[in-house]
């Protein structure tokens, strides 16, 4: 009699446990829950990417300072921070013809 009661109770407890586990899994797979999980993962990935970018930038600044020290470029003159002068491009004269008198068409050679 006690044996049957023990196994009945153990079976009922296992059934309740399994039912709760399945219900939690079903709730986790609803569209709203999946969307919330995806949003959380995206925000977390964005934070990690931002931290990585900041670490890379800090490393670049440190390495640039090391190279500047090694090359003796500690202090740049004030003019070096200004923009370089604008270049003037000479316009090509489109009126000039080739020496043989006819215009050249590169597709004629094929």
Beta strands, then each sheet from edge to edge (+ up, - down):
end
